[in-house]
Amino acid sequence: MIVWVLGVVFLATLVRSALGFGEALVAVPLLALVVPVEVATPLAVLVSVTVAAVVVLQDRRHVRVRSAGRLVLATLPGIPLGLWLLTAVPEPAVKAALGAVIAAFSAYCLAGRTPAELRDDRLTWAFGFGAGVLGGAYGMNGPPLVVYGTLRRWPPEEFRATLQGYFLPASMLGLAGYWLAGLWVPVVTRYYVLSLPLTAAAVLLGRWVNRRLDGRQFVRVVHAGLVVIGATLLVQSVWR
């Protein structure tokens, strides 16, 4: 079991370090095959905080601090709405709608179409708020942020670093919530400590991959990842 856990953490960290997002959809479902979700989720968030901190320290000059800060602030009021959504709206309906929109948008971009470009941060509040809603409801802050980064046409280094500038405080808030709820238990700490060497190796390897993707390649990889996320959400909406 421990080998599986460490392997999943390595793979999820590699994806996160290379692209700046996507580790939750890798880590939590695969970890949940061998450990309870109550262990898998806090472990994934704890690793997320570590990766974000390392990336921000490594590449702080690439972080768009203003954009990241505005996204975090816009996220906060969305969280209560997300919590309400979790109890008031059927989860399959929300996941189906979200998955269809994400997959359609990215498939459109992969087909060679040119989406609108956001030239400034005036719509940051909308994407940050959406991230807060999805984060509060299902722990999925990432998709709106990734779409925003692609519309802003951030280079790979800035895309990766700025998303980590967002995820660092956001994940720390989530981790505090798990601690207050009593979900940060000793077994989570044990798995985390054992995974640290592989986490460090995955961060370095992911950084190497990120540096070797030019802007166009990176955007295509990001949209391919979003198509996978959208398809996963659609599958989850009908297969529970």
N, C-alpha and C positions, 0 to 999 in steps of 0.2 A: 504493500500500500504506500509506503513512504517513497518508493521509487516512482510510482505513478504521480504522487503529489508534487515531487520535485521536478519531474519531467514536464508536467502541466504548467507549473510556475515559470520554468525556463521558456517554454514556447510562448506563453502569454506575454511575458516580459519582452521577449524578442519582437513580437508584433507591436507592442506598445512603444518600444524604443525606436523601432524603424519608422513607424507611421505616425505615432503620437496618440493613437486611440486603438480601441478594439480588443483590449485584453480581457474586459469583463465577459464578453461573449465567448471567449476561448476558455477563460479560467473557471468561472462559476459552474457552467454545465458539466465540464469534464471533471472538476474536483468533486462535484456532487455525486459522481458515480461511485466514489469510494469513501467519502466523508459526508456527514450531515451538512445541509445547506447552511445551518446556523454556524458551522465552522468554515465552510467554503467562502461565504460572502465576506466575513471580517478578514479572513486571510488575504483574499484578493484585494480588499481595500488597503490593508496594511502594506502589501507589496506595492500597490499603486502609489501610496504616499512616498515610499522609498524611491521608486523610479522617478517620480515627478521631481523630488528634491535633488536627486543626482543630476538629472537632465538640466534643471534650472541652474544649478551651480556650474555645470560644464559649459552651457551655452547661454548664459545670462545676457550676453550682448545681443542675442537674436530674439529675445523675448520682447514682444510688443506690450510693454507694461500697461499702457493706457487701455489697450483693447482687452487684455486679460482682466484688468481691474473692473472695467465696465461690465464685462460678461459675468463676473462673480457677483457684483452688486445687483445686476438684473436677475440673477438666478434666485436670490433670496426670497422675493415675494412670490415666485412661482412654486416654491416648495409646498406651502400650505394648500395651494390649489391642486397640486399633484396628489397630496395625501387625501384630499376630498375626492379626487377622480378615482383613486384606488378603491374607495368604498361605494361610490355612487354610479359608476359606469362600468359595464361588463368589460373585463380585461381583454377578451378576444376581439371585441369591436375596436378598441383603441389600438391594439397591436396590429390588427389587419389594416386599419387606415394608415397608421404610421409606416408600416412596412411597404404598403403600396406606393405611398408618396416618395419615400426614400429610394426604392428600387426604380421607380419610373424616372425620377430626376437624374439618377446616376446613369441609367441605361441611355437616356437621352444624351447625356454628355459623352458617354463612351461611343455613341454612334457618330460622333464628329460634330455634333451641334455645339454652338457656342452660347452658354447661358449668360444671363445678365451679369455684369460686373459691378460690385459695390466698391466705390472709390474712396469711401470714408466710413467712419464708425457710427453714422447716424442711426442705423438700424440695429446696432448692437443689442439694445434693450429687448428687441423682439426675439432674437435668437437666444440670448441669455435667459429670458423669461421662459421660453420653450424648453430650454435645458433644465431649468428648475422644476417645471411641471413634470417632465418625464423622469427626472431624478427623484422627485418626491414620490411619484407613483410607482416606478418600476426600477429605480436605480440606473437609468439609462440616460445620463446627461449628454453623452457623446454625439449622437447623430446631428442635432441642430448646430453644435459647435463645428463639426467637421464640414457641414454644408456652408456655414458662414466663412470658414477659412478658405474653402475653395472659391467662393464668390468674391472674396477679397483678393484672390490670386497671390496669396502669400507664398514665397519660395519655400522649398522643403525644410530648410533649417529653421526659418521663422515659424512655419506651420507647426512643426514638432515642438519647438521650444515654447511658443505662446500657448499652445494647448496645455502643456505641463504647468505653465504659469497659472492657468485656470484650475487644473485638476489638483494642484498641491493644496490650496486652502479649501477647496470643495471637498476633497477626500478626507482632509483632517477633520472637517466638521462631521462628515459621515462616521469617521472612526470614533470621534467623541460620543456620537449617538450610540454606537454599538457598545462602547464601554459603559455608558450610563444604563443601557438596557441589560447589562450583564452578559453580553455575548462575546466579549473579549476574554476568553477563558485560557487556562494554561496550555491546552493542546494547540491553540492558535499560535501562541508565542513560540512553542516548540517547533512547529512546522516552519514558521517564519525564520527563526534563527538558522535552522538547517538549510533553508533555501537561499540564504544570503550569498554564498559563493557563486551559485548558479545565476542568481539575479544579477550580480555584478558582471558576470561574463556575458549575459544576454544583453545588458545595457550597452556594453562596449561593442558587441557584434551588431546590435541594432543601429547604433550610431554610425558604424562603418557602412552598413547598407544604405542608410539615409543619405550619407555624403556622396554616394555613388549613383544616386538617381538624379537626373536632371529634372528641371521643372515640369516638362511635359510628361515624362515617364512617371514622376511622382503623382501627378494629378490623375493619371489613368489608373495607377495602383490604388489610390485613395477611392476613386469611384468604383472600382471593382470590389473593394472592401465594403463599400456602402451597399452595393447590390447584394452581396452576401448577407449583410446585416438585414436588409429589407426582406430578403427571401426567408431568412431565419425567423423573423417576426411573423411573417405570413404563415409559415409552417406551425409556429407556436400557437397562432390564433385558432387553428382548426384541429391541432393535434395536442391534446392536453393529457 
